[in-house]
Amino acid sequence: MLGHIWRFAVSAMDWRNGLRKTMGQSNIEAVFISNMRDETDRKRYLGQWHPKEGHFNGPRYWINSTAGRTRVINSTTEDLITLSDRERAKEQFIAATQWAKDNGAKVILLAAGTKRLFGEDGAELKKKFPELLFTIGDNGTMLVLQGETFRALETAGLIPGNCRIGVLGPYGFLGETTTRALKNKGYDLVGAGPNTSALDRIAKAYDIETCQAFTEMGKVDAVVACTHSEKIRLTTEHIEMIRRKNKRILIIDVAEPSNFRSREYQKNGEKVIRQDAGNAYSPDLKYVLGAISYRMFRLTRGVTFGCFAETLAIASTLQHGKDGVGGIDWFKVSEENMEVVADLFEKVKFTLPSARCFGRPVKSFNLDLK
């Protein structure tokens, strides 16, 4: 019920969109197509309602004159595990993409668990919708994640040579790029995850320790969580296994849903410093319905996910007739693509947000337990 009221209010209060319609302009430039993170999202946005189209409106964004719309498919992260559920999610995604095209969008984000729904390169989508530009947004996420990670480590006094860092899921896109960046800075690393062959590849490629479980990890000063896999998820028990005696442990959590969940954080607040990661901030970013909407997304004013920020920045560039982004493969995560995104972010004023933990300010990075 509340979800219906919220969607109605957002539509009614989106005066910029109403003005566009009176001028005969397209509704939107960018659409972020995402699954729901969990049952909390399903309850919050849908309740007992099941949209017959298989997708529905989420939060609406404006950054200057560029309009972004979240279109959510009726599937959660957990629903994307089995083959049959993934096939249903693909149908929902294609229907949402057609809706986005019909409403004038030029740039489409494969958000959250949909990033690899159509394979490594999205060839099926690109063939079906050749006039649209697709991105997985990982260059933007990685760009802000690196900035947030190094800022958090330095603020906590964790510099190369005096600490050991754990990377959860070091073989995924975000995990491997994080591993490479930390290794290049000279940090002592241990990568952890259930995929043994992928761990072996990472161990050889970056000359780091790896393990499959927290019981094998040893003590670390910080963890960068790049996966929400249940097989390598932080819990109260795991925190006690890996944190140093008389020290808090720093957790930088970029996973969606979070690797270190809120209920576990509540049990360990005194022993953990946790930071949300992978988000970007711009003073020009506006949510329709303001605080009501960004809190629905568990975010704060002017803050959005790094992948959303990348999509908005690309769409803004195309909207203003500037070249240089349409010919890039945005399914590829690379230093070159990250440099392009960094330039785009500067133009729309996207920077690092203040340090937050589940949307609340991180008050201290002091790792000493008194």
Secondary structure, 3 states (H helix, E strand, C coil): CHHHHHHHHHHHHCHHHHHHHHCCCCCCCEEEEEEECCHHHHHHHCCCCCCCCCEEEEEEEEECCEEEEEEEEEEEHHHHCCHHHHHHHHHHHHHHHHHHHHCCCCEEEECHHHCCCCCCCCHHHHHHCCCCEEECCHHHHHHHHHHHHHHHHHHCCCCCCCCEEEEECCCCHHHHHHHHHHHHHCCEEEEECCCHHHHHHHHHHHCCEEECCHHHCCCECEEEECCCCHHHCCCHHHHHHHECCCECEEEEECCCCCCCCHHHHHHHCCCEEEEECCEEECCCEEECCHHHHHHHCCCCCCEEEHHHHHHHHHHHHHHCCCCCCCCCCCCCCCHHHHHHHHHHHHHCCCECCCCEECCEECCCCCCECC
